[in-house]
Amino acid sequence: MTEKAGRKESLEELFARLKYDFDGVLREFPCLYELEEVEQEAEYHGEGDVLEHTRRVCQSVVSGPEWERLNERDRAILYTAALFHDIGKKYCT
């Protein structure tokens, strides 16, 4: 995240600036790259690794019809939830 006029950029500002582009967001949260090393159970998630699953979840969130009706704060909350929903799988899978 960057600083704007002496203050940290909010998540709403960050995501809006990056236009919710997953690769751009990923560069801001490098801890998520570790999810690429975590394989998923094929029975439940055929995408392969957790990072790819997370990418698809985030893309699905922003492409859904409800997305346009959300305000910027709610978009940032929903996207953050999608982005980090499987963050703990590295430690329990």
Secondary structure as a PSIPRED ss2 file (coil, helix, strand):
# PSIPRED VFORMAT (PSIPRED V4.0)

   1 M C   1.000  0.000  0.000
   2 T C   1.000  0.000  0.000
   3 E E   0.000  0.000  1.000
   4 K E   0.000  0.000  1.000
   5 A C   1.000  0.000  0.000
   6 G C   1.000  0.000  0.000
   7 R E   0.000  0.000  1.000
   8 K E   0.000  0.000  1.000
   9 E C   1.000  0.000  0.000
  10 S C   1.000  0.000  0.000
  11 L H   0.000  1.000  0.000
  12 E H   0.000  1.000  0.000
  13 E H   0.000  1.000  0.000
  14 L H   0.000  1.000  0.000
  15 F H   0.000  1.000  0.000
  16 A H   0.000  1.000  0.000
  17 R H   0.000  1.000  0.000
  18 L C   1.000  0.000  0.000
  19 K C   1.000  0.000  0.000
  20 Y C   1.000  0.000  0.000
  21 D C   1.000  0.000  0.000
  22 F H   0.000  1.000  0.000
  23 D H   0.000  1.000  0.000
  24 G H   0.000  1.000  0.000
  25 V H   0.000  1.000  0.000
  26 L H   0.000  1.000  0.000
  27 R H   0.000  1.000  0.000
  28 E H   0.000  1.000  0.000
  29 F C   1.000  0.000  0.000
  30 P H   0.000  1.000  0.000
  31 C H   0.000  1.000  0.000
  32 L H   0.000  1.000  0.000
  33 Y H   0.000  1.000  0.000
  34 E H   0.000  1.000  0.000
  35 L H   0.000  1.000  0.000
  36 E H   0.000  1.000  0.000
  37 E H   0.000  1.000  0.000
  38 V C   1.000  0.000  0.000
  39 E E   0.000  0.000  1.000
  40 Q C   1.000  0.000  0.000
  41 E C   1.000  0.000  0.000
  42 A C   1.000  0.000  0.000
  43 E C   1.000  0.000  0.000
  44 Y C   1.000  0.000  0.000
  45 H C   1.000  0.000  0.000
  46 G C   1.000  0.000  0.000
  47 E C   1.000  0.000  0.000
  48 G C   1.000  0.000  0.000
  49 D E   0.000  0.000  1.000
  50 V H   0.000  1.000  0.000
  51 L H   0.000  1.000  0.000
  52 E H   0.000  1.000  0.000
  53 H H   0.000  1.000  0.000
  54 T H   0.000  1.000  0.000
  55 R H   0.000  1.000  0.000
  56 R H   0.000  1.000  0.000
  57 V H   0.000  1.000  0.000
  58 C H   0.000  1.000  0.000
  59 Q H   0.000  1.000  0.000
  60 S H   0.000  1.000  0.000
  61 V H   0.000  1.000  0.000
  62 V H   0.000  1.000  0.000
  63 S H   0.000  1.000  0.000
  64 G C   1.000  0.000  0.000
  65 P C   1.000  0.000  0.000
  66 E C   1.000  0.000  0.000
  67 W H   0.000  1.000  0.000
  68 E H   0.000  1.000  0.000
  69 R H   0.000  1.000  0.000
  70 L C   1.000  0.000  0.000
  71 N C   1.000  0.000  0.000
  72 E H   0.000  1.000  0.000
  73 R H   0.000  1.000  0.000
  74 D H   0.000  1.000  0.000
  75 R H   0.000  1.000  0.000
  76 A H   0.000  1.000  0.000
  77 I H   0.000  1.000  0.000
  78 L H   0.000  1.000  0.000
  79 Y H   0.000  1.000  0.000
  80 T H   0.000  1.000  0.000
  81 A H   0.000  1.000  0.000
  82 A H   0.000  1.000  0.000
  83 L H   0.000  1.000  0.000
  84 F H   0.000  1.000  0.000
  85 H C   1.000  0.000  0.000
  86 D C   1.000  0.000  0.000
  87 I C   1.000  0.000  0.000
  88 G C   1.000  0.000  0.000
  89 K H   0.000  1.000  0.000
  90 K H   0.000  1.000  0.000
  91 Y H   0.000  1.000  0.000
  92 C H   0.000  1.000  0.000
  93 T C   1.000  0.000  0.000
